[in-house]
Amino acid sequence: MNDAVLNILLVVVLAAFVIYAFRNSRKNKAKQAELRSQIVPGAEIMTNFGLFGTLLSIDEVNNVAEIEVSPGNVVRVHRQTLAKVVTPTETVDGVATGAPRSVEEAMEIANREAEARERAEKGETPEFGELADKPVELTKNEETTVSDDSADETARRSTKKIDE
């Protein structure tokens, strides 16, 4: 009796595993078909190894894709290394404006904004690496000092070259 229950349980677990495997393979095939429909010449793409560029052409027979990584620089890669189509994200001052990916990230953003507001109310200067509200303006004396130093440095270099 005990052996029959174990055998039935084993068959049920095996059947669940097979059903799960078929379901995953169907999802993966659908995902690959969607990716293939998006990968067309002119699309911004990323490869499996992190190379970004514009897809120029795909040779289906030789499985070669040509990617322009910068103006005039074309790289040939295997077609299967094309990982995804890159969609541009909206940014404000270099920071992505998308929704936070987790509750922790949302809390961190809220805390940083609250600290920045508190510092602005107190009139504190920003810490190193933080953006200031107003750009720092140089006085006339500082501007002339900077240009005098650079003129002296240029004169020293030209004198040094003549001596050599």
C-alpha positions as CSV (number, residue, x, y, z in Angstrom):
1,M,0.0,0.0,0.0
2,N,2.8,2.4,0.9
3,D,4.7,1.7,-2.3
4,A,1.6,2.4,-4.4
5,V,1.2,5.9,-2.8
6,L,4.8,6.7,-3.3
7,N,4.7,5.6,-6.9
8,I,1.6,7.7,-7.6
9,L,3.2,10.7,-5.9
10,L,6.3,10.3,-8.0
11,V,4.3,10.2,-11.2
12,V,2.3,13.3,-10.2
13,V,5.5,15.2,-9.4
14,L,7.1,14.1,-12.7
15,A,3.9,15.1,-14.6
16,A,4.0,18.6,-13.0
17,F,7.7,19.0,-13.9
18,V,7.0,18.1,-17.6
19,I,4.0,20.5,-17.8
20,Y,6.1,23.3,-16.3
21,A,9.0,22.6,-18.8
22,F,6.6,22.7,-21.8
23,R,5.0,25.9,-20.5
24,N,8.4,27.6,-20.1
25,S,9.6,26.6,-23.5
26,R,6.4,28.1,-25.1
27,K,7.0,31.4,-23.2
28,N,10.6,31.5,-24.3
29,K,9.7,30.8,-28.0
30,A,7.1,33.6,-27.8
31,K,9.7,36.0,-26.3
32,Q,12.3,35.1,-29.0
33,A,9.7,35.6,-31.8
34,E,8.9,39.1,-30.4
35,L,12.6,39.9,-30.2
36,R,13.1,38.8,-33.8
37,S,10.3,41.0,-35.0
38,Q,11.8,44.0,-33.2
39,I,15.4,43.5,-34.5
40,V,15.4,45.3,-37.8
41,P,18.0,47.4,-39.5
42,G,18.1,50.9,-37.9
43,A,17.1,49.7,-34.4
44,E,19.3,50.6,-31.4
45,I,20.4,47.2,-30.0
46,M,22.5,45.7,-27.3
47,T,24.5,42.5,-27.6
48,N,24.9,39.7,-25.0
49,F,28.3,41.1,-24.1
50,G,27.1,44.7,-23.6
51,L,28.0,46.3,-26.9
52,F,25.5,49.1,-27.9
53,G,25.0,50.3,-31.4
54,T,22.7,50.7,-34.4
55,L,21.9,47.6,-36.4
56,L,22.9,48.1,-40.0
57,S,22.2,44.7,-41.5
58,I,21.5,41.0,-40.8
59,D,22.7,38.2,-43.0
60,E,20.4,35.3,-42.3
61,V,22.4,32.8,-44.3
62,N,25.8,33.4,-42.6
63,N,24.3,34.4,-39.2
64,V,26.2,37.7,-39.2
65,A,24.9,41.1,-38.0
66,E,26.6,44.4,-38.7
67,I,26.4,47.0,-35.9
68,E,27.6,50.6,-36.1
69,V,28.9,51.4,-32.6
70,S,30.0,54.9,-33.5
71,P,29.9,56.9,-36.8
72,G,32.1,55.0,-39.3
73,N,32.9,52.1,-36.9
74,V,31.1,48.9,-38.0
75,V,31.4,45.7,-36.0
76,R,30.4,42.2,-37.3
77,V,29.0,39.8,-34.7
78,H,27.1,36.6,-34.7
79,R,23.4,37.1,-35.1
80,Q,22.5,35.2,-31.9
81,T,24.5,37.7,-29.8
82,L,21.8,40.3,-30.3
83,A,20.2,40.4,-26.9
84,K,17.6,43.2,-27.0
85,V,16.3,46.3,-28.6
86,V,17.2,49.4,-26.5
87,T,14.4,51.9,-26.0
88,P,15.4,55.4,-25.0
89,T,14.4,56.3,-21.5
90,E,13.4,59.8,-20.5
91,T,16.0,61.6,-18.4
92,V,16.1,64.9,-16.5
93,D,19.6,66.1,-15.9
94,G,21.0,62.7,-16.6
95,V,18.7,60.9,-14.1
96,A,16.1,58.4,-15.4
97,T,12.6,59.5,-14.7
98,G,11.0,56.1,-14.7
99,A,9.2,54.6,-11.7
100,P,11.3,53.2,-8.9
101,R,11.9,49.4,-9.2
102,S,11.4,48.6,-5.5
103,V,9.9,50.1,-2.3
104,E,13.5,50.5,-1.0
105,E,14.5,52.5,-4.0
106,A,11.4,54.7,-3.7
107,M,12.2,55.3,0.0
108,E,15.8,56.2,-0.7
109,I,14.7,58.7,-3.4
110,A,12.2,60.3,-1.0
111,N,14.8,60.5,1.8
112,R,17.3,62.2,-0.5
113,E,14.7,64.7,-1.7
114,A,13.7,65.5,2.0
115,E,17.3,66.0,3.0
116,A,17.9,68.3,0.0
117,R,14.8,70.4,1.0
118,E,16.0,70.7,4.6
119,R,19.4,71.8,3.5
120,A,17.9,74.4,1.1
121,E,15.7,75.8,3.9
122,K,18.7,76.1,6.2
123,G,20.8,77.8,3.5
124,E,23.6,75.2,3.7
125,T,26.0,74.8,0.9
126,P,25.9,71.6,-1.1
127,E,28.4,68.8,-0.3
128,F,31.1,67.7,-2.7
129,G,29.4,66.1,-5.7
130,E,26.0,67.6,-5.1
131,L,24.5,70.0,-7.5
132,A,24.1,73.6,-6.4
133,D,20.8,75.5,-7.1
134,K,22.7,78.5,-8.5
135,P,25.9,78.3,-10.6
136,V,28.9,79.7,-8.8
137,E,30.0,83.0,-10.4
138,L,33.6,84.1,-10.4
139,T,34.4,87.7,-9.5
140,K,36.4,89.9,-11.9
141,N,39.6,89.5,-9.8
142,E,39.4,85.7,-9.9
143,E,38.9,85.7,-13.6
144,T,42.0,87.8,-14.2
145,T,44.1,85.7,-11.8
146,V,43.2,82.6,-13.6
147,S,44.0,84.1,-17.0
148,D,47.3,85.5,-15.6
149,D,48.4,82.1,-14.3
150,S,47.6,80.4,-17.6
151,A,49.6,83.1,-19.5
152,D,52.6,82.7,-17.2
153,E,52.4,78.9,-17.7
154,T,52.3,79.3,-21.5
155,A,55.3,81.7,-21.4
156,R,57.3,79.2,-19.3
157,R,56.5,76.4,-21.7
158,S,57.5,78.4,-24.8
159,T,60.7,79.6,-23.1
160,K,61.5,76.0,-22.2
161,K,61.1,74.8,-25.8
162,I,63.3,77.6,-27.1
163,D,66.1,76.6,-24.7
164,E,66.0,73.0,-25.8
